[in-house]
Amino acid sequence: MKLLKKHPLWFLFLLLIVASLVYALKPFSERPKTQPRMAPMVESVYGIGTVTARHTFDLKLGVMDTLKELFVQEGDMVQKGQKLVSFVDDQIARAPFTGVVTSLPYKEGETIFPQFAVLTVTDLKNPYIVVSLEQSAAIPVRRNQSAILSFESLRGQKLTGTVSAIYPKDGEFYVNLESPNMPDGILVGMTCDVAIQVARKENTLQIPLVAVDKGTVTVLRGGLPKKIPVKLGITDGTWAEVTDNSIKPDDTLLLPGK
């Protein structure tokens, strides 16, 4: 009490410092915490794939003609060499391969102009997947890399695929994927989620990306929070590889507060 009476301003200043420290540390104690993990790390490139036919035939005329007779309808399975349509000049078009008639926009008696497709035959067997990627995503993609395919109607079933080609076309960057075990019911034109695995490392030290703030993480050291710069490597979108010695396997990381 004598000290308080002799130095009231000093004692008040001390109380303010203590109160400030308690206020500053309280949010850290309430923030969620996590720890690093040791696990394999797979970095993937993501895109939307389209099931694509390996062979498609569009019947087009070189000169104007009239459709005389239809031997098939849309949805018909045709064999190689089977009659498709005939014209008034007695020409008969036949199927160049076994497939399905997927387009037949004209009727008997209609006049057909050059370069318009009279019908389309599509080979629905052994399709492949085509994915369009952004430039940055396409750079690490290579032939023979593995991919995971997921169709919306088959969410419980993950299919595997392999990169067979990567190429530019009309300013876009395309990847072809082969998937030999395509389930029944998957048709040309359907889409799927694609994850192409472009890098993999075993037994890496990883931290969740939500713990990273502008290149730093907050770690509890000696019971006190400390911000530490961290260098990251490959990531799977949720966890990231730590490539320096900034983080220890037994560290406790503070996550952003809710």
ChimeraX attribute file (.defattr): number of C-alpha atoms within 10 A of each C-alpha:
attribute: neighborCount
match mode: 1-to-1
recipient: residues
	/A:1	7
	/A:2	7
	/A:3	9
	/A:4	11
	/A:5	9
	/A:6	10
	/A:7	11
	/A:8	12
	/A:9	11
	/A:10	12
	/A:11	13
	/A:12	11
	/A:13	11
	/A:14	11
	/A:15	12
	/A:16	12
	/A:17	11
	/A:18	11
	/A:19	11
	/A:20	12
	/A:21	11
	/A:22	11
	/A:23	11
	/A:24	11
	/A:25	12
	/A:26	11
	/A:27	11
	/A:28	18
	/A:29	13
	/A:30	11
	/A:31	13
	/A:32	12
	/A:33	17
	/A:34	14
	/A:35	17
	/A:36	21
	/A:37	17
	/A:38	13
	/A:39	13
	/A:40	13
	/A:41	21
	/A:42	19
	/A:43	20
	/A:44	23
	/A:45	21
	/A:46	19
	/A:47	19
	/A:48	16
	/A:49	26
	/A:50	22
	/A:51	21
	/A:52	21
	/A:53	18
	/A:54	14
	/A:55	15
	/A:56	18
	/A:57	17
	/A:58	15
	/A:59	19
	/A:60	15
	/A:61	14
	/A:62	9
	/A:63	9
	/A:64	11
	/A:65	17
	/A:66	16
	/A:67	20
	/A:68	18
	/A:69	16
	/A:70	16
	/A:71	12
	/A:72	17
	/A:73	16
	/A:74	14
	/A:75	13
	/A:76	13
	/A:77	16
	/A:78	22
	/A:79	14
	/A:80	11
	/A:81	12
	/A:82	15
	/A:83	16
	/A:84	19
	/A:85	20
	/A:86	18
	/A:87	18
	/A:88	13
	/A:89	10
	/A:90	10
	/A:91	12
	/A:92	13
	/A:93	15
	/A:94	17
	/A:95	20
	/A:96	16
	/A:97	17
	/A:98	18
	/A:99	22
	/A:100	22
	/A:101	22
	/A:102	20
	/A:103	16
	/A:104	17
	/A:105	11
	/A:106	14
	/A:107	14
	/A:108	13
	/A:109	14
	/A:110	11
	/A:111	14
	/A:112	19
	/A:113	15
	/A:114	12
	/A:115	13
	/A:116	13
	/A:117	17
	/A:118	19
	/A:119	20
	/A:120	19
	/A:121	26
	/A:122	22
	/A:123	21
	/A:124	20
	/A:125	15
	/A:126	16
	/A:127	21
	/A:128	20
	/A:129	27
	/A:130	24
	/A:131	20
	/A:132	21
	/A:133	21
	/A:134	14
	/A:135	13
	/A:136	10
	/A:137	16
	/A:138	20
	/A:139	13
	/A:140	13
	/A:141	21
	/A:142	17
	/A:143	13
	/A:144	13
	/A:145	15
	/A:146	20
	/A:147	21
	/A:148	18
	/A:149	23
	/A:150	19
	/A:151	17
	/A:152	11
	/A:153	9
	/A:154	13
	/A:155	9
	/A:156	9
	/A:157	12
	/A:158	11
	/A:159	17
	/A:160	19
	/A:161	24
	/A:162	20
	/A:163	21
	/A:164	17
	/A:165	15
	/A:166	19
	/A:167	11
	/A:168	13
	/A:169	8
	/A:170	5
	/A:171	8
	/A:172	12
	/A:173	18
	/A:174	19
	/A:175	22
	/A:176	21
	/A:177	29
	/A:178	20
	/A:179	20
	/A:180	13
	/A:181	10
	/A:182	17
	/A:183	11
	/A:184	6
	/A:185	6
	/A:186	15
	/A:187	16
	/A:188	19
	/A:189	12
	/A:190	13
	/A:191	20
	/A:192	21
	/A:193	15
	/A:194	25
	/A:195	20
	/A:196	26
	/A:197	21
	/A:198	19
	/A:199	17
	/A:200	14
	/A:201	12
	/A:202	10
	/A:203	11
	/A:204	18
	/A:205	21
	/A:206	25
	/A:207	24
	/A:208	19
	/A:209	17
	/A:210	13
	/A:211	19
	/A:212	20
	/A:213	14
	/A:214	7
	/A:215	12
	/A:216	15
	/A:217	24
	/A:218	21
	/A:219	24
	/A:220	16
	/A:221	12
	/A:222	7
	/A:223	9
	/A:224	11
	/A:225	17
	/A:226	14
	/A:227	15
	/A:228	13
	/A:229	15
	/A:230	17
	/A:231	14
	/A:232	17
	/A:233	13
	/A:234	19
	/A:235	20
	/A:236	17
	/A:237	12
	/A:238	10
	/A:239	21
	/A:240	24
	/A:241	27
	/A:242	20
	/A:243	15
	/A:244	13
	/A:245	9
	/A:246	13
	/A:247	22
	/A:248	14
	/A:249	12
	/A:250	9
	/A:251	13
	/A:252	18
	/A:253	25
	/A:254	24
	/A:255	20
	/A:256	16
	/A:257	10
	/A:258	6
